[in-house]
Amino acid sequence: MTAHGFRTMARTLLDEILGFRVDYIEHQLAHKVKDTLGRAYNRTKHLEQRAGMMQEWADYLDSLKASEKAGNVIAANFSNR
């Protein structure tokens, strides 16, 4: 997993699985976003909504981890051991 790969995964899941607005996601992931005034990287927008989005993201990841522990997900170990 690369940083850009993580960003891509998070962007996709936050939009398609968790249903968050694309502008919230893009602001949170610090990608260039132009508003009506043409400003970019304005990270102060939608702070309350983005905080809720990040909590839901954390809960989603926790649920994936719990599913794996319950045997509902096949885990793989890709280490070179």
mmCIF file of the N, C-alpha and C atoms, coordinates in Angstrom:
data_MODEL
# 
_entry.id   MODEL 
# 
loop_
_atom_site.group_PDB 
_atom_site.id 
_atom_site.type_symbol 
_atom_site.label_atom_id 
_atom_site.label_alt_id 
_atom_site.label_comp_id 
_atom_site.label_asym_id 
_atom_site.label_entity_id 
_atom_site.label_seq_id 
_atom_site.pdbx_PDB_ins_code 
_atom_site.Cartn_x 
_atom_site.Cartn_y 
_atom_site.Cartn_z 
_atom_site.occupancy 
_atom_site.B_iso_or_equiv 
_atom_site.pdbx_formal_charge 
_atom_site.auth_seq_id 
_atom_site.auth_comp_id 
_atom_site.auth_asym_id 
_atom_site.auth_atom_id 
_atom_site.pdbx_PDB_model_num 
ATOM 1   N N  . MET A 1 1  ? 0.850   -1.174  0.000  1.00 0.00 ? 1  MET A N  1 
ATOM 2   C CA . MET A 1 1  ? 0.000   0.000   0.000  1.00 0.00 ? 1  MET A CA 1 
ATOM 3   C C  . MET A 1 1  ? 0.893   1.233   0.000  1.00 0.00 ? 1  MET A C  1 
ATOM 4   N N  . THR A 1 2  ? 0.603   2.117   -0.903 1.00 0.00 ? 2  THR A N  1 
ATOM 5   C CA . THR A 1 2  ? 1.320   3.382   -0.978 1.00 0.00 ? 2  THR A CA 1 
ATOM 6   C C  . THR A 1 2  ? 0.428   4.485   -0.413 1.00 0.00 ? 2  THR A C  1 
ATOM 7   N N  . ALA A 1 3  ? 1.015   5.647   -0.157 1.00 0.00 ? 3  ALA A N  1 
ATOM 8   C CA . ALA A 1 3  ? 0.218   6.772   0.337  1.00 0.00 ? 3  ALA A CA 1 
ATOM 9   C C  . ALA A 1 3  ? -0.882  7.126   -0.662 1.00 0.00 ? 3  ALA A C  1 
ATOM 10  N N  . HIS A 1 4  ? -0.547  7.141   -1.926 1.00 0.00 ? 4  HIS A N  1 
ATOM 11  C CA . HIS A 1 4  ? -1.555  7.478   -2.927 1.00 0.00 ? 4  HIS A CA 1 
ATOM 12  C C  . HIS A 1 4  ? -2.599  6.369   -3.037 1.00 0.00 ? 4  HIS A C  1 
ATOM 13  N N  . GLY A 1 5  ? -2.174  5.127   -2.872 1.00 0.00 ? 5  GLY A N  1 
ATOM 14  C CA . GLY A 1 5  ? -3.115  4.011   -2.879 1.00 0.00 ? 5  GLY A CA 1 
ATOM 15  C C  . GLY A 1 5  ? -4.083  4.093   -1.708 1.00 0.00 ? 5  GLY A C  1 
ATOM 16  N N  . PHE A 1 6  ? -3.566  4.483   -0.540 1.00 0.00 ? 6  PHE A N  1 
ATOM 17  C CA . PHE A 1 6  ? -4.436  4.654   0.627  1.00 0.00 ? 6  PHE A CA 1 
ATOM 18  C C  . PHE A 1 6  ? -5.439  5.768   0.368  1.00 0.00 ? 6  PHE A C  1 
ATOM 19  N N  . ARG A 1 7  ? -4.964  6.869   -0.211 1.00 0.00 ? 7  ARG A N  1 
ATOM 20  C CA . ARG A 1 7  ? -5.851  7.990   -0.507 1.00 0.00 ? 7  ARG A CA 1 
ATOM 21  C C  . ARG A 1 7  ? -6.964  7.554   -1.459 1.00 0.00 ? 7  ARG A C  1 
ATOM 22  N N  . THR A 1 8  ? -6.581  6.790   -2.480 1.00 0.00 ? 8  THR A N  1 
ATOM 23  C CA . THR A 1 8  ? -7.554  6.309   -3.455 1.00 0.00 ? 8  THR A CA 1 
ATOM 24  C C  . THR A 1 8  ? -8.594  5.410   -2.791 1.00 0.00 ? 8  THR A C  1 
ATOM 25  N N  . MET A 1 9  ? -8.127  4.498   -1.939 1.00 0.00 ? 9  MET A N  1 
ATOM 26  C CA . MET A 1 9  ? -9.037  3.597   -1.244 1.00 0.00 ? 9  MET A CA 1 
ATOM 27  C C  . MET A 1 9  ? -9.988  4.380   -0.336 1.00 0.00 ? 9  MET A C  1 
ATOM 28  N N  . ALA A 1 10 ? -9.431  5.300   0.443  1.00 0.00 ? 10 ALA A N  1 
ATOM 29  C CA . ALA A 1 10 ? -10.256 6.081   1.362  1.00 0.00 ? 10 ALA A CA 1 
ATOM 30  C C  . ALA A 1 10 ? -11.275 6.915   0.592  1.00 0.00 ? 10 ALA A C  1 
ATOM 31  N N  . ARG A 1 11 ? -10.837 7.540   -0.476 1.00 0.00 ? 11 ARG A N  1 
ATOM 32  C CA . ARG A 1 11 ? -11.723 8.388   -1.298 1.00 0.00 ? 11 ARG A CA 1 
ATOM 33  C C  . ARG A 1 11 ? -12.895 7.569   -1.834 1.00 0.00 ? 11 ARG A C  1 
ATOM 34  N N  . THR A 1 12 ? -12.606 6.383   -2.325 1.00 0.00 ? 12 THR A N  1 
ATOM 35  C CA . THR A 1 12 ? -13.637 5.521   -2.894 1.00 0.00 ? 12 THR A CA 1 
ATOM 36  C C  . THR A 1 12 ? -14.604 5.031   -1.822 1.00 0.00 ? 12 THR A C  1 
ATOM 37  N N  . LEU A 1 13 ? -14.085 4.539   -0.714 1.00 0.00 ? 13 LEU A N  1 
ATOM 38  C CA . LEU A 1 13 ? -14.952 3.986   0.329  1.00 0.00 ? 13 LEU A CA 1 
ATOM 39  C C  . LEU A 1 13 ? -15.789 5.062   1.012  1.00 0.00 ? 13 LEU A C  1 
ATOM 40  N N  . LEU A 1 14 ? -15.193 6.226   1.269  1.00 0.00 ? 14 LEU A N  1 
ATOM 41  C CA . LEU A 1 14 ? -15.950 7.308   1.899  1.00 0.00 ? 14 LEU A CA 1 
ATOM 42  C C  . LEU A 1 14 ? -17.108 7.754   1.011  1.00 0.00 ? 14 LEU A C  1 
ATOM 43  N N  . ASP A 1 15 ? -16.908 7.719   -0.283 1.00 0.00 ? 15 ASP A N  1 
ATOM 44  C CA . ASP A 1 15 ? -17.952 8.112   -1.224 1.00 0.00 ? 15 ASP A CA 1 
ATOM 45  C C  . ASP A 1 15 ? -18.946 6.978   -1.450 1.00 0.00 ? 15 ASP A C  1 
ATOM 46  N N  . GLU A 1 16 ? -18.470 5.837   -1.917 1.00 0.00 ? 16 GLU A N  1 
ATOM 47  C CA . GLU A 1 16 ? -19.364 4.775   -2.378 1.00 0.00 ? 16 GLU A CA 1 
ATOM 48  C C  . GLU A 1 16 ? -19.938 3.904   -1.272 1.00 0.00 ? 16 GLU A C  1 
ATOM 49  N N  . ILE A 1 17 ? -19.203 3.673   -0.215 1.00 0.00 ? 17 ILE A N  1 
ATOM 50  C CA . ILE A 1 17 ? -19.701 2.811   0.868  1.00 0.00 ? 17 ILE A CA 1 
ATOM 51  C C  . ILE A 1 17 ? -20.365 3.626   1.971  1.00 0.00 ? 17 ILE A C  1 
ATOM 52  N N  . LEU A 1 18 ? -19.702 4.705   2.401  1.00 0.00 ? 18 LEU A N  1 
ATOM 53  C CA . LEU A 1 18 ? -20.219 5.481   3.526  1.00 0.00 ? 18 LEU A CA 1 
ATOM 54  C C  . LEU A 1 18 ? -21.088 6.658   3.083  1.00 0.00 ? 18 LEU A C  1 
ATOM 55  N N  . GLY A 1 19 ? -21.052 7.011   1.799  1.00 0.00 ? 19 GLY A N  1 
ATOM 56  C CA . GLY A 1 19 ? -21.981 7.995   1.259  1.00 0.00 ? 19 GLY A CA 1 
ATOM 57  C C  . GLY A 1 19 ? -21.728 9.451   1.618  1.00 0.00 ? 19 GLY A C  1 
ATOM 58  N N  . PHE A 1 20 ? -20.485 9.824   1.848  1.00 0.00 ? 20 PHE A N  1 
ATOM 59  C CA . PHE A 1 20 ? -20.192 11.221  2.184  1.00 0.00 ? 20 PHE A CA 1 
ATOM 60  C C  . PHE A 1 20 ? -20.063 12.087  0.943  1.00 0.00 ? 20 PHE A C  1 
ATOM 61  N N  . ARG A 1 21 ? -20.320 13.368  1.127  1.00 0.00 ? 21 ARG A N  1 
ATOM 62  C CA . ARG A 1 21 ? -20.209 14.323  0.029  1.00 0.00 ? 21 ARG A CA 1 
ATOM 63  C C  . ARG A 1 21 ? -18.769 14.398  -0.449 1.00 0.00 ? 21 ARG A C  1 
ATOM 64  N N  . VAL A 1 22 ? -18.605 14.479  -1.755 1.00 0.00 ? 22 VAL A N  1 
ATOM 65  C CA . VAL A 1 22 ? -17.277 14.495  -2.365 1.00 0.00 ? 22 VAL A CA 1 
ATOM 66  C C  . VAL A 1 22 ? -16.473 15.706  -1.908 1.00 0.00 ? 22 VAL A C  1 
ATOM 67  N N  . ASP A 1 23 ? -17.105 16.866  -1.747 1.00 0.00 ? 23 ASP A N  1 
ATOM 68  C CA . ASP A 1 23 ? -16.340 18.037  -1.320 1.00 0.00 ? 23 ASP A CA 1 
ATOM 69  C C  . ASP A 1 23 ? -15.818 17.872  0.100  1.00 0.00 ? 23 ASP A C  1 
ATOM 70  N N  . TYR A 1 24 ? -16.552 17.204  0.998  1.00 0.00 ? 24 TYR A N  1 
ATOM 71  C CA . TYR A 1 24 ? -16.032 16.925  2.335  1.00 0.00 ? 24 TYR A CA 1 
ATOM 72  C C  . TYR A 1 24 ? -14.810 16.022  2.239  1.00 0.00 ? 24 TYR A C  1 
ATOM 73  N N  . ILE A 1 25 ? -14.922 14.992  1.429  1.00 0.00 ? 25 ILE A N  1 
ATOM 74  C CA . ILE A 1 25 ? -13.824 14.033  1.277  1.00 0.00 ? 25 ILE A CA 1 
ATOM 75  C C  . ILE A 1 25 ? -12.595 14.717  0.711  1.00 0.00 ? 25 ILE A C  1 
ATOM 76  N N  . GLU A 1 26 ? -12.757 15.473  -0.343 1.00 0.00 ? 26 GLU A N  1 
ATOM 77  C CA . GLU A 1 26 ? -11.624 16.129  -0.984 1.00 0.00 ? 26 GLU A CA 1 
ATOM 78  C C  . GLU A 1 26 ? -10.957 17.144  -0.066 1.00 0.00 ? 26 GLU A C  1 
ATOM 79  N N  . HIS A 1 27 ? -11.749 17.888  0.693  1.00 0.00 ? 27 HIS A N  1 
ATOM 80  C CA . HIS A 1 27 ? -11.152 18.819  1.650  1.00 0.00 ? 27 HIS A CA 1 
ATOM 81  C C  . HIS A 1 27 ? -10.379 18.056  2.722  1.00 0.00 ? 27 HIS A C  1 
ATOM 82  N N  . GLN A 1 28 ? -10.938 16.963  3.203  1.00 0.00 ? 28 GLN A N  1 
ATOM 83  C CA . GLN A 1 28 ? -10.272 16.195  4.255  1.00 0.00 ? 28 GLN A CA 1 
ATOM 84  C C  . GLN A 1 28 ? -8.976  15.579  3.756  1.00 0.00 ? 28 GLN A C  1 
ATOM 85  N N  . LEU A 1 29 ? -8.989  15.096  2.542  1.00 0.00 ? 29 LEU A N  1 
ATOM 86  C CA . LEU A 1 29 ? -7.803  14.451  1.986  1.00 0.00 ? 29 LEU A CA 1 
ATOM 87  C C  . LEU A 1 29 ? -6.822  15.459  1.399  1.00 0.00 ? 29 LEU A C  1 
ATOM 88  N N  . ALA A 1 30 ? -7.122  16.734  1.544  1.00 0.00 ? 30 ALA A N  1 
ATOM 89  C CA . ALA A 1 30 ? -6.230  17.829  1.156  1.00 0.00 ? 30 ALA A CA 1 
ATOM 90  C C  . ALA A 1 30 ? -5.872  17.810  -0.315 1.00 0.00 ? 30 ALA A C  1 
ATOM 91  N N  . HIS A 1 31 ? -6.838  17.439  -1.129 1.00 0.00 ? 31 HIS A N  1 
ATOM 92  C CA . HIS A 1 31 ? -6.626  17.516  -2.562 1.00 0.00 ? 31 HIS A CA 1 
ATOM 93  C C  . HIS A 1 31 ? -7.090  18.889  -3.023 1.00 0.00 ? 31 HIS A C  1 
ATOM 94  N N  . LYS A 1 32 ? -6.540  19.343  -4.093 1.00 0.00 ? 32 LYS A N  1 
ATOM 95  C CA . LYS A 1 32 ? -6.875  20.679  -4.573 1.00 0.00 ? 32 LYS A CA 1 
ATOM 96  C C  . LYS A 1 32 ? -8.360  20.765  -4.892 1.00 0.00 ? 32 LYS A C  1 
ATOM 97  N N  . VAL A 1 33 ? -9.028  21.698  -4.216 1.00 0.00 ? 33 VAL A N  1 
ATOM 98  C CA . VAL A 1 33 ? -10.453 21.912  -4.399 1.00 0.00 ? 33 VAL A CA 1 
ATOM 99  C C  . VAL A 1 33 ? -10.664 23.395  -4.660 1.00 0.00 ? 33 VAL A C  1 
ATOM 100 N N  . LYS A 1 34 ? -11.366 23.701  -5.718 1.00 0.00 ? 34 LYS A N  1 
ATOM 101 C CA . LYS A 1 34 ? -11.654 25.102  -6.028 1.00 0.00 ? 34 LYS A CA 1 
ATOM 102 C C  . LYS A 1 34 ? -13.079 25.411  -5.625 1.00 0.00 ? 34 LYS A C  1 
ATOM 103 N N  . ASP A 1 35 ? -13.238 26.436  -4.796 1.00 0.00 ? 35 ASP A N  1 
ATOM 104 C CA . ASP A 1 35 ? -14.591 26.881  -4.476 1.00 0.00 ? 35 ASP A CA 1 
ATOM 105 C C  . ASP A 1 35 ? -14.945 28.028  -5.415 1.00 0.00 ? 35 ASP A C  1 
ATOM 106 N N  . THR A 1 36 ? -16.041 28.705  -5.157 1.00 0.00 ? 36 THR A N  1 
ATOM 107 C CA . THR A 1 36 ? -16.505 29.742  -6.077 1.00 0.00 ? 36 THR A CA 1 
ATOM 108 C C  . THR A 1 36 ? -15.525 30.905  -6.186 1.00 0.00 ? 36 THR A C  1 
ATOM 109 N N  . LEU A 1 37 ? -14.674 31.096  -5.216 1.00 0.00 ? 37 LEU A N  1 
ATOM 110 C CA . LEU A 1 37 ? -13.683 32.170  -5.259 1.00 0.00 ? 37 LEU A CA 1 
ATOM 111 C C  . LEU A 1 37 ? -12.354 31.697  -5.833 1.00 0.00 ? 37 LEU A C  1 
ATOM 112 N N  . GLY A 1 38 ? -12.284 30.444  -6.185 1.00 0.00 ? 38 GLY A N  1 
ATOM 113 C CA . GLY A 1 38 ? -11.065 29.925  -6.789 1.00 0.00 ? 38 GLY A CA 1 
ATOM 114 C C  . GLY A 1 38 ? -9.966  29.592  -5.798 1.00 0.00 ? 38 GLY A C  1 
ATOM 115 N N  . ARG A 1 39 ? -10.282 29.501  -4.506 1.00 0.00 ? 39 ARG A N  1 
ATOM 116 C CA . ARG A 1 39 ? -9.264  29.154  -3.515 1.00 0.00 ? 39 ARG A CA 1 
ATOM 117 C C  . ARG A 1 39 ? -9.073  27.642  -3.475 1.00 0.00 ? 39 ARG A C  1 
ATOM 118 N N  . ALA A 1 40 ? -7.875  27.237  -3.088 1.00 0.00 ? 40 ALA A N  1 
ATOM 119 C CA . ALA A 1 40 ? -7.594  25.800  -2.973 1.00 0.00 ? 40 ALA A CA 1 
ATOM 120 C C  . ALA A 1 40 ? -7.008  25.517  -1.593 1.00 0.00 ? 40 ALA A C  1 
ATOM 121 N N  . TYR A 1 41 ? -7.113  24.270  -1.182 1.00 0.00 ? 41 TYR A N  1 
ATOM 122 C CA . TYR A 1 41 ? -6.574  23.793  0.089  1.00 0.00 ? 41 TYR A CA 1 
ATOM 123 C C  . TYR A 1 41 ? -7.137  24.546  1.282  1.00 0.00 ? 41 TYR A C  1 
ATOM 124 N N  . ASN A 1 42 ? -8.387  24.902  1.226  1.00 0.00 ? 42 ASN A N  1 
ATOM 125 C CA . ASN A 1 42 ? -9.020  25.553  2.362  1.00 0.00 ? 42 ASN A CA 1 
ATOM 126 C C  . ASN A 1 42 ? -9.484  24.445  3.304  1.00 0.00 ? 42 ASN A C  1 
ATOM 127 N N  . ARG A 1 43 ? -8.677  24.160  4.302  1.00 0.00 ? 43 ARG A N  1 
ATOM 128 C CA . ARG A 1 43 ? -8.946  23.028  5.201  1.00 0.00 ? 43 ARG A CA 1 
ATOM 129 C C  . ARG A 1 43 ? -9.866  23.403  6.350  1.00 0.00 ? 43 ARG A C  1 
ATOM 130 N N  . THR A 1 44 ? -10.321 24.634  6.389  1.00 0.00 ? 44 THR A N  1 
ATOM 131 C CA . THR A 1 44 ? -11.208 25.053  7.468  1.00 0.00 ? 44 THR A CA 1 
ATOM 132 C C  . THR A 1 44 ? -12.668 24.866  7.116  1.00 0.00 ? 44 THR A C  1 
ATOM 133 N N  . LYS A 1 45 ? -12.948 24.411  5.922  1.00 0.00 ? 45 LYS A N  1 
ATOM 134 C CA . LYS A 1 45 ? -14.342 24.240  5.512  1.00 0.00 ? 45 LYS A CA 1 
ATOM 135 C C  . LYS A 1 45 ? -14.920 22.932  6.049  1.00 0.00 ? 45 LYS A C  1 
ATOM 136 N N  . HIS A 1 46 ? -16.158 23.004  6.473  1.00 0.00 ? 46 HIS A N  1 
ATOM 137 C CA . HIS A 1 46 ? -16.931 21.817  6.860  1.00 0.00 ? 46 HIS A CA 1 
ATOM 138 C C  . HIS A 1 46 ? -16.267 21.019  7.991  1.00 0.00 ? 46 HIS A C  1 
ATOM 139 N N  . LEU A 1 47 ? -15.652 21.706  8.952  1.00 0.00 ? 47 LEU A N  1 
ATOM 140 C CA . LEU A 1 47 ? -14.916 20.985  10.005 1.00 0.00 ? 47 LEU A CA 1 
ATOM 141 C C  . LEU A 1 47 ? -15.812 20.043  10.799 1.00 0.00 ? 47 LEU A C  1 
ATOM 142 N N  . GLU A 1 48 ? -16.998 20.492  11.158 1.00 0.00 ? 48 GLU A N  1 
ATOM 143 C CA . GLU A 1 48 ? -17.894 19.637  11.947 1.00 0.00 ? 48 GLU A CA 1 
ATOM 144 C C  . GLU A 1 48 ? -18.299 18.388  11.166 1.00 0.00 ? 48 GLU A C  1 
ATOM 145 N N  . GLN A 1 49 ? -18.664 18.577  9.914  1.00 0.00 ? 49 GLN A N  1 
ATOM 146 C CA . GLN A 1 49 ? -19.062 17.441  9.085  1.00 0.00 ? 49 GLN A CA 1 
ATOM 147 C C  . GLN A 1 49 ? -17.885 16.506  8.830  1.00 0.00 ? 49 GLN A C  1 
ATOM 148 N N  . ARG A 1 50 ? -16.700 17.062  8.623  1.00 0.00 ? 50 ARG A N  1 
ATOM 149 C CA . ARG A 1 50 ? -15.516 16.240  8.373  1.00 0.00 ? 50 ARG A CA 1 
ATOM 150 C C  . ARG A 1 50 ? -15.111 15.468  9.614  1.00 0.00 ? 50 ARG A C  1 
ATOM 151 N N  . ALA A 1 51 ? -15.282 16.062  10.792 1.00 0.00 ? 51 ALA A N  1 
ATOM 152 C CA . ALA A 1 51 ? -14.980 15.339  12.032 1.00 0.00 ? 51 ALA A CA 1 
ATOM 153 C C  . ALA A 1 51 ? -15.915 14.139  12.169 1.00 0.00 ? 51 ALA A C  1 
ATOM 154 N N  . GLY A 1 52 ? -17.181 14.339  11.861 1.00 0.00 ? 52 GLY A N  1 
ATOM 155 C CA . GLY A 1 52 ? -18.136 13.222  11.888 1.00 0.00 ? 52 GLY A CA 1 
ATOM 156 C C  . GLY A 1 52 ? -17.792 12.164  10.854 1.00 0.00 ? 52 GLY A C  1 
ATOM 157 N N  . MET A 1 53 ? -17.357 12.613  9.684  1.00 0.00 ? 53 MET A N  1 
ATOM 158 C CA . MET A 1 53 ? -16.965 11.681  8.632  1.00 0.00 ? 53 MET A CA 1 
ATOM 159 C C  . MET A 1 53 ? -15.777 10.841  9.084  1.00 0.00 ? 53 MET A C  1 
ATOM 160 N N  . MET A 1 54 ? -14.803 11.474  9.723  1.00 0.00 ? 54 MET A N  1 
ATOM 161 C CA . MET A 1 54 ? -13.619 10.735  10.173 1.00 0.00 ? 54 MET A CA 1 
ATOM 162 C C  . MET A 1 54 ? -13.963 9.748   11.289 1.00 0.00 ? 54 MET A C  1 
ATOM 163 N N  . GLN A 1 55 ? -14.938 10.108  12.137 1.00 0.00 ? 55 GLN A N  1 
ATOM 164 C CA . GLN A 1 55 ? -15.369 9.162   13.166 1.00 0.00 ? 55 GLN A CA 1 
ATOM 165 C C  . GLN A 1 55 ? -16.058 7.966   12.533 1.00 0.00 ? 55 GLN A C  1 
ATOM 166 N N  . GLU A 1 56 ? -16.885 8.226   11.530 1.00 0.00 ? 56 GLU A N  1 
ATOM 167 C CA . GLU A 1 56 ? -17.559 7.122   10.839 1.00 0.00 ? 56 GLU A CA 1 
ATOM 168 C C  . GLU A 1 56 ? -16.549 6.257   10.091 1.00 0.00 ? 56 GLU A C  1 
ATOM 169 N N  . TRP A 1 57 ? -15.512 6.876   9.522  1.00 0.00 ? 57 TRP A N  1 
ATOM 170 C CA . TRP A 1 57 ? -14.433 6.136   8.853  1.00 0.00 ? 57 TRP A CA 1 
ATOM 171 C C  . TRP A 1 57 ? -13.734 5.224   9.859  1.00 0.00 ? 57 TRP A C  1 
ATOM 172 N N  . ALA A 1 58 ? -13.423 5.769   11.042 1.00 0.00 ? 58 ALA A N  1 
ATOM 173 C CA . ALA A 1 58 ? -12.772 4.966   12.084 1.00 0.00 ? 58 ALA A CA 1 
ATOM 174 C C  . ALA A 1 58 ? -13.672 3.807   12.516 1.00 0.00 ? 58 ALA A C  1 
ATOM 175 N N  . ASP A 1 59 ? -14.961 4.080   12.674 1.00 0.00 ? 59 ASP A N  1 
ATOM 176 C CA . ASP A 1 59 ? -15.906 3.018   13.042 1.00 0.00 ? 59 ASP A CA 1 
ATOM 177 C C  . ASP A 1 59 ? -15.979 1.947   11.960 1.00 0.00 ? 59 ASP A C  1 
ATOM 178 N N  . TYR A 1 60 ? -15.950 2.378   10.702 1.00 0.00 ? 60 TYR A N  1 
ATOM 179 C CA . TYR A 1 60 ? -15.972 1.437   9.574  1.00 0.00 ? 60 TYR A CA 1 
ATOM 180 C C  . TYR A 1 60 ? -14.735 0.536   9.601  1.00 0.00 ? 60 TYR A C  1 
ATOM 181 N N  . LEU A 1 61 ? -13.572 1.138   9.816  1.00 0.00 ? 61 LEU A N  1 
ATOM 182 C CA . LEU A 1 61 ? -12.347 0.336   9.891  1.00 0.00 ? 61 LEU A CA 1 
ATOM 183 C C  . LEU A 1 61 ? -12.380 -0.620  11.077 1.00 0.00 ? 61 LEU A C  1 
ATOM 184 N N  . ASP A 1 62 ? -12.903 -0.151  12.216 1.00 0.00 ? 62 ASP A N  1 
ATOM 185 C CA . ASP A 1 62 ? -13.049 -1.032  13.382 1.00 0.00 ? 62 ASP A CA 1 
ATOM 186 C C  . ASP A 1 62 ? -13.975 -2.205  13.066 1.00 0.00 ? 62 ASP A C  1 
ATOM 187 N N  . SER A 1 63 ? -15.035 -1.948  12.299 1.00 0.00 ? 63 SER A N  1 
ATOM 188 C CA . SER A 1 63 ? -15.957 -3.037  11.950 1.00 0.00 ? 63 SER A CA 1 
ATOM 189 C C  . SER A 1 63 ? -15.284 -4.054  11.038 1.00 0.00 ? 63 SER A C  1 
ATOM 190 N N  . LEU A 1 64 ? -14.417 -3.583  10.140 1.00 0.00 ? 64 LEU A N  1 
ATOM 191 C CA . LEU A 1 64 ? -13.672 -4.518  9.294  1.00 0.00 ? 64 LEU A CA 1 
ATOM 192 C C  . LEU A 1 64 ? -12.740 -5.386  10.131 1.00 0.00 ? 64 LEU A C  1 
ATOM 193 N N  . LYS A 1 65 ? -12.091 -4.766  11.097 1.00 0.00 ? 65 LYS A N  1 
ATOM 194 C CA . LYS A 1 65 ? -11.186 -5.504  11.982 1.00 0.00 ? 65 LYS A CA 1 
ATOM 195 C C  . LYS A 1 65 ? -11.970 -6.532  12.806 1.00 0.00 ? 65 LYS A C  1 
ATOM 196 N N  . ALA A 1 66 ? -13.136 -6.134  13.291 1.00 0.00 ? 66 ALA A N  1 
ATOM 197 C CA . ALA A 1 66 ? -13.971 -7.059  14.071 1.00 0.00 ? 66 ALA A CA 1 
ATOM 198 C C  . ALA A 1 66 ? -14.460 -8.210  13.204 1.00 0.00 ? 66 ALA A C  1 
ATOM 199 N N  . SER A 1 67 ? -14.790 -7.932  11.950 1.00 0.00 ? 67 SER A N  1 
ATOM 200 C CA . SER A 1 67 ? -15.222 -8.988  11.035 1.00 0.00 ? 67 SER A CA 1 
ATOM 201 C C  . SER A 1 67 ? -14.112 -9.993  10.793 1.00 0.00 ? 67 SER A C  1 
ATOM 202 N N  . GLU A 1 68 ? -12.898 -9.482  10.669 1.00 0.00 ? 68 GLU A N  1 
ATOM 203 C CA . GLU A 1 68 ? -11.748 -10.373 10.460 1.00 0.00 ? 68 GLU A CA 1 
ATOM 204 C C  . GLU A 1 68 ? -11.544 -11.262 11.677 1.00 0.00 ? 68 GLU A C  1 
ATOM 205 N N  . LYS A 1 69 ? -11.643 -10.682 12.874 1.00 0.00 ? 69 LYS A N  1 
ATOM 206 C CA . LYS A 1 69 ? -11.470 -11.464 14.102 1.00 0.00 ? 69 LYS A CA 1 
ATOM 207 C C  . LYS A 1 69 ? -12.576 -12.489 14.276 1.00 0.00 ? 69 LYS A C  1 
ATOM 208 N N  . ALA A 1 70 ? -13.763 -12.184 13.769 1.00 0.00 ? 70 ALA A N  1 
ATOM 209 C CA . ALA A 1 70 ? -14.891 -13.111 13.881 1.00 0.00 ? 70 ALA A CA 1 
ATOM 210 C C  . ALA A 1 70 ? -14.837 -14.206 12.829 1.00 0.00 ? 70 ALA A C  1 
ATOM 211 N N  . GLY A 1 71 ? -13.852 -14.131 11.948 1.00 0.00 ? 71 GLY A N  1 
ATOM 212 C CA . GLY A 1 71 ? -13.715 -15.151 10.920 1.00 0.00 ? 71 GLY A CA 1 
ATOM 213 C C  . GLY A 1 71 ? -14.532 -14.883 9.671  1.00 0.00 ? 71 GLY A C  1 
ATOM 214 N N  . ASN A 1 72 ? -15.074 -13.668 9.545  1.00 0.00 ? 72 ASN A N  1 
ATOM 215 C CA . ASN A 1 72 ? -15.896 -13.330 8.392  1.00 0.00 ? 72 ASN A CA 1 
ATOM 216 C C  . ASN A 1 72 ? -15.079 -12.784 7.217  1.00 0.00 ? 72 ASN A C  1 
ATOM 217 N N  . VAL A 1 73 ? -13.794 -12.584 7.438  1.00 0.00 ? 73 VAL A N  1 
ATOM 218 C CA . VAL A 1 73 ? -12.915 -12.049 6.415  1.00 0.00 ? 73 VAL A CA 1 
ATOM 219 C C  . VAL A 1 73 ? -11.673 -12.934 6.364  1.00 0.00 ? 73 VAL A C  1 
ATOM 220 N N  . ILE A 1 74 ? -11.202 -13.212 5.203  1.00 0.00 ? 74 ILE A N  1 
ATOM 221 C CA . ILE A 1 74 ? -9.967  -13.979 5.063  1.00 0.00 ? 74 ILE A CA 1 
ATOM 222 C C  . ILE A 1 74 ? -8.809  -12.999 5.099  1.00 0.00 ? 74 ILE A C  1 
ATOM 223 N N  . ALA A 1 75 ? -7.939  -13.156 6.073  1.00 0.00 ? 75 ALA A N  1 
ATOM 224 C CA . ALA A 1 75 ? -6.781  -12.274 6.199  1.00 0.00 ? 75 ALA A CA 1 
ATOM 225 C C  . ALA A 1 75 ? -5.589  -12.922 5.532  1.00 0.00 ? 75 ALA A C  1 
ATOM 226 N N  . ALA A 1 76 ? -4.736  -12.100 4.984  1.00 0.00 ? 76 ALA A N  1 
ATOM 227 C CA . ALA A 1 76 ? -3.522  -12.595 4.322  1.00 0.00 ? 76 ALA A CA 1 
ATOM 228 C C  . ALA A 1 76 ? -2.315  -11.945 4.971  1.00 0.00 ? 76 ALA A C  1 
ATOM 229 N N  . ASN A 1 77 ? -1.232  -12.700 5.061  1.00 0.00 ? 77 ASN A N  1 
ATOM 230 C CA . ASN A 1 77 ? 0.021   -12.169 5.580  1.00 0.00 ? 77 ASN A CA 1 
ATOM 231 C C  . ASN A 1 77 ? 1.000   -12.161 4.409  1.00 0.00 ? 77 ASN A C  1 
ATOM 232 N N  . PHE A 1 78 ? 1.401   -10.982 3.989  1.00 0.00 ? 78 PHE A N  1 
ATOM 233 C CA . PHE A 1 78 ? 2.276   -10.855 2.845  1.00 0.00 ? 78 PHE A CA 1 
ATOM 234 C C  . PHE A 1 78 ? 3.718   -10.592 3.234  1.00 0.00 ? 78 PHE A C  1 
ATOM 235 N N  . SER A 1 79 ? 4.081   -10.888 4.455  1.00 0.00 ? 79 SER A N  1 
ATOM 236 C CA . SER A 1 79 ? 5.472   -10.682 4.881  1.00 0.00 ? 79 SER A CA 1 
ATOM 237 C C  . SER A 1 79 ? 6.382   -11.702 4.184  1.00 0.00 ? 79 SER A C  1 
ATOM 238 N N  . ASN A 1 80 ? 7.642   -11.412 4.156  1.00 0.00 ? 80 ASN A N  1 
ATOM 239 C CA . ASN A 1 80 ? 8.605   -12.275 3.470  1.00 0.00 ? 80 ASN A CA 1 
ATOM 240 C C  . ASN A 1 80 ? 9.156   -13.377 4.368  1.00 0.00 ? 80 ASN A C  1 
ATOM 241 N N  . ARG A 1 81 ? 8.467   -13.731 5.378  1.00 0.00 ? 81 ARG A N  1 
ATOM 242 C CA . ARG A 1 81 ? 8.957   -14.763 6.305  1.00 0.00 ? 81 ARG A CA 1 
ATOM 243 C C  . ARG A 1 81 ? 8.678   -16.142 5.790  1.00 0.00 ? 81 ARG A C  1 
# 
